[in-house]
Amino acid sequence: MKTYRPYDPEQLFLMPPSLREWLPPKHLAHFVAEVVEGLDLDAILREYAREERGQPPYHPGMMTKVLLYAYCVGMPSSRVIERGCVQDVALRYLAANNTPDFRTIAKFRRRHLEALRGMFLQVLELCREAGLVKMGHVSLDGTKIKANASKHRAMSYGRMKKTEAELQAQVDEMLRRAEEIDQVEDAEYGPNKRGNELPEELATREGRLELIRKAKAAAQENFTDPESRIMPSSSEKGSFLQGYNCQAAVDSKAQIILAAEVAQQTNDSQQAAPMMGKVKANMGRAPKKASMDAGYFSGDNVEAI
């Protein structure tokens, strides 16, 4: 009998006393944390010192670490950063297990934009002076900035000012891109929606199990189906089955079914255009890209899609 490696989703663990231990010693998150600890946050702290009402805010140092790390690894969306503070070990470490929501993240960036511009520039300059050539590049929202690794540590004043201007331009573009993405996602999902909410009936384990139970019961009831057809099996070459040709269009990133159809035709060549039409009808717009195997190919489909 085949044996498998241990797999127990309910296994309990004794977690390390610090999330720091979950990251390799040379991880970028450690560098970001230590650099931000040495930054002057007075410009931000003074604004909060004038406030006497409302809930206590998240610590500006924590928020700065989270934003800086997220932007450096190409994560400009406030919604994605929020999810990262729950799912990503590096962000959980930098946030010290705090979970600011996307509105708080975006508001912090907008409120302290000028202070953050200056601090982000300081951090990138420190990366350069620290000789982070070992990391190869510092990535900012998909744009790669080659770290300075000159053989001569001294730099002319003119060259230094030029490099500073280049870094400042990258920081400005990074912050501009973050704001642009947040506005696009607000328009798409709504200003108070994360964009990945489950329906109410699927929000709890009990609800999910109940839905599965009902689906199983419905499947068992349809024992005899006169509308089914004999068609080639897709799993066993040369064999046939009594059934349907089931179609599903799935969002490749979210893995959510956007459209589904049950057809009686035995091949897929007649399904491409109708399925893309259903996706457009369900979602209000056609997808930017669609991928499908060669079984869907036909001249009519290419022209229609």
For each residue, the residues with C-beta under 8 A, 3 or more apart:
1:
2:
3:
4: 7
5:
6:
7: 4
8: 11
9:
10:
11: 8
12:
13:
14:
15:
16: 19 21 22
17: 21
18: 21
19: 16 22 23 89 92 93 96 97
20: 23 30 93
21: 16 17 18
22: 16 19 89 93
23: 19 20 27 29 30 89 90 93
24: 27
25: 30
26: 30
27: 23 24 30 31 90
28: 31 32 69 72 73 90 135
29: 23 32 33 69 90 91 93 94
30: 20 23 25 26 27 33 34
31: 27 28 34 35 127 130 132
32: 28 29 35 36 65 68 69 72 94 123
33: 29 30 36 37 65 93 94
34: 30 31 37 38
35: 31 32 38 39 123 126
36: 32 33 39 61 64 65 68 119 123
37: 33 34 61
38: 34 35
39: 35 36 64 119 122 123
40: 43
41: 44 45 60 61 64 115 119
42: 45 46
43: 40 46 47 112 115 118
44: 41 47 48 60 64 112 115
45: 41 42 48 49 60
46: 42 43 49 50
47: 43 44 50 51 111 112
48: 44 45 51 57 60
49: 45 46
50: 46 47
51: 47 48 54 57
52:
53:
54: 51 57
55:
56:
57: 48 51 54 60
58: 62 63 98 100 104 108
59: 62 63
60: 41 44 45 48 57 63 64 108 112
61: 36 37 41 64 65
62: 58 59 65 66 94 95 96 98
63: 58 59 60 66 67 100 105 108
64: 36 39 41 44 60 61 67 68 116 119
65: 32 33 36 61 62 68 69 94 95
66: 62 63 69 70 81 85 91 94 95 100 105
67: 63 64 70 71 81 105 108 109 116
68: 32 36 64 65 71 72 119 120 123
69: 28 29 32 65 66 72 73 90 91 94
70: 66 67 73 75 76 80 81 84 91
71: 67 68 74 75 76 120 140 141 174 175 178
72: 28 32 68 69 138 139 140
73: 28 69 70 139
74: 71 139 140 141 142
75: 70 71 80 81 84
76: 70 71 80 141 174 177 178 181
77: 80 81 102 178 181 182 185
78: 81 82 102 103 105 106 109 178 181 182 185
79: 82 83 102 182 185 189 194 195
80: 70 75 76 77 83 84
81: 66 67 70 75 77 78 84 85 91 102 105
82: 78 79 85 86 99 100 101 102 105 194
83: 79 80 86 87 88 194 196
84: 70 75 80 81 87 88 91
85: 66 81 82 88 91 92 95 98 99 100
86: 82 83 92 99
87: 83 84
88: 83 84 85 91 92
89: 19 22 23 92 93
90: 23 27 28 29 69 93 94
91: 29 66 69 70 81 84 85 88 94 95
92: 19 85 86 88 89 95 97
93: 19 20 22 23 29 33 89 90 96
94: 29 32 33 62 65 66 69 90 91
95: 62 65 66 85 91 92 98 99 100
96: 19 62 93
97: 19 92
98: 58 62 85 95
99: 82 85 86 95
100: 58 63 66 82 85 95 104 105 108
101: 82 104 105 194
102: 77 78 79 81 82 105 106 182 194
103: 78 106 107 191 192
104: 58 100 101 107 108
105: 63 66 67 78 81 82 100 101 102 108 109
106: 78 102 103 109 110 179 182
107: 103 104 110 111
108: 58 60 63 67 100 104 105 111 112
109: 67 78 105 106 112 113 116 175 178 179
110: 106 107 113 179
111: 47 107 108
112: 43 44 47 60 108 109 115 116
113: 109 110 116 117 175
114: 117 118
115: 41 43 44 112 118 119
116: 64 67 109 112 113 119 120 175
117: 113 114 120 121 168 171 172 175
118: 43 114 115 121 122
119: 36 39 41 64 68 115 116 122 123
120: 68 71 116 117 123 124 171 174 175
121: 117 118 124 125 164 167 168 171
122: 39 118 119 125 126
123: 32 35 36 39 68 119 120 126 127
124: 120 121 127 128 138 145 167 170 171
125: 121 122 128 129 164 167
126: 35 122 123 129 130
127: 31 123 124 130 132 138 147
128: 124 125 131 132 147 148 163 167
129: 125 126
130: 31 126 127
131: 128 134 147 149
132: 31 127 128 135 138 147
133: 136 147 148 149
134: 131
135: 28 132 138 147
136: 133 147
137: 144 145 146 147
138: 72 124 127 132 135 144 145 147
139: 72 73 74 142 143 144 145
140: 71 72 74 143 144 145 170 171 173 174
141: 71 74 76 173 174 177 178
142: 74 139
143: 139 140 170 173
144: 137 138 139 140
145: 124 137 138 139 140 166 167 170
146: 137
147: 127 128 131 132 133 135 136 137 138
148: 128 133 163
149: 131 133
150: 153 155
151:
152: 155
153: 150
154:
155: 150 152 159 160 163
156: 159 160
157: 160 161
158: 161 162
159: 155 156 162 163
160: 155 156 157 163 164
161: 157 158 164 165
162: 158 159 165 166
163: 128 148 155 159 160 166 167
164: 121 125 160 161 167 168
165: 161 162 168 169
166: 145 162 163 169 170
167: 121 124 125 128 145 163 164 170 171
168: 117 121 164 165 171 172
169: 165 166 172 173
170: 124 140 143 145 166 167 173 174
171: 117 120 121 124 140 167 168 174 175
172: 117 168 169 175 176
173: 140 141 143 169 170 176 177
174: 71 76 120 140 141 170 171 177 178
175: 71 109 113 116 117 120 171 172 178 179
176: 172 173 179 180
177: 76 141 173 174 180 181
178: 71 76 77 78 109 141 174 175 181 182
179: 106 109 110 175 176 182 183
180: 176 177 183 184
181: 76 77 78 177 178 184 185
182: 77 78 79 102 106 178 179 185 186
183: 179 180 186 187
184: 180 181 187 188
185: 77 78 79 181 182 188 189 195
186: 182 183 189 190 191
187: 183 184
188: 184 185 195
189: 79 185 186 193 194 195
190: 186 193
191: 103 186
192: 103
193: 189 190 197
194: 79 82 83 101 102 189 197
195: 79 185 188 189
196: 83 254
197: 193 194
198: 202 203
199: 202 203
200: 203 207
201: 207 210 211
202: 198 199 207 208 211
203: 198 199 200 207
204: 207 208
205: 208 209
206: 209 210
207: 200 201 202 203 204 210 211
208: 202 204 205 211 212
209: 205 206 212 213
210: 201 206 207 213 214
211: 201 202 207 208 214 215
212: 208 209 215 216
213: 209 210 216 217
214: 210 211 217 218
215: 211 212 218 219
216: 212 213 219 220
217: 213 214 220 221
218: 214 215 221 222
219: 215 216 222
220: 216 217 223
221: 217 218
222: 218 219 225
223: 220
224:
225: 222 228
226:
227: 264
228: 225 242 243 244 264
229: 242 243 244 264 266
230: 240 241 242
231: 240 241 243 244 245 266
232: 239 240 266
233: 236 237 239 240 241
234:
235:
236: 233 239
237: 233
238:
239: 232 233 236
240: 230 231 232 233
241: 230 231 233
242: 228 229 230
243: 228 229 231
244: 228 229 231 262 263 264
245: 231 262 263 264 265 266 267 268 271
246: 260 261 262 263
247: 259 260 261 262 263 268 271 275
248: 257 259 260
249: 257 258 259 260 275 276 278 279 290
250: 255 256 257 258
251: 254 255 256 258
252: 255 291
253:
254: 196 251
255: 250 251 252
256: 250 251
257: 248 249 250 260
258: 249 250 251 279 282 283
259: 247 248 249 275 278 279 281 282
260: 246 247 248 249 257 278
261: 246 247 271 274 275 278
262: 244 245 246 247
263: 244 245 246 247 270 271
264: 227 228 229 244 245
265: 245 270 271
266: 229 231 232 245
267: 245 270 295
268: 245 247 271 272 292 293 295 296
269: 272 295 296 297 298 301
270: 263 265 267 274
271: 245 247 261 263 265 268 274 275 296
272: 268 269 275 276 292 296 298 301 304 305
273: 276 277 300 301 304 305
274: 261 270 271 277 278
275: 247 249 259 261 271 272 278 279
276: 249 272 273 279 280 286 287 290 304 305
277: 273 274 280 281
278: 249 259 260 261 274 275 281 282
279: 249 258 259 275 276 282 283 286 287
280: 276 277 283 284 285 286
281: 259 277 278
282: 258 259 278 279
283: 258 279 280 287
284: 280
285: 280
286: 276 279 280
287: 276 279 283 290
288:
289:
290: 249 276 287 305
291: 252
292: 268 272 295 296
293: 268 296
294: 297
295: 267 268 269 292
296: 268 269 271 272 292 293 301
297: 269 294 301 302
298: 269 272 301 302
299: 302 303
300: 273 303 304
301: 269 272 273 296 297 298 304 305
302: 297 298 299 305
303: 299 300
304: 272 273 276 300 301
305: 272 273 276 290 301 302
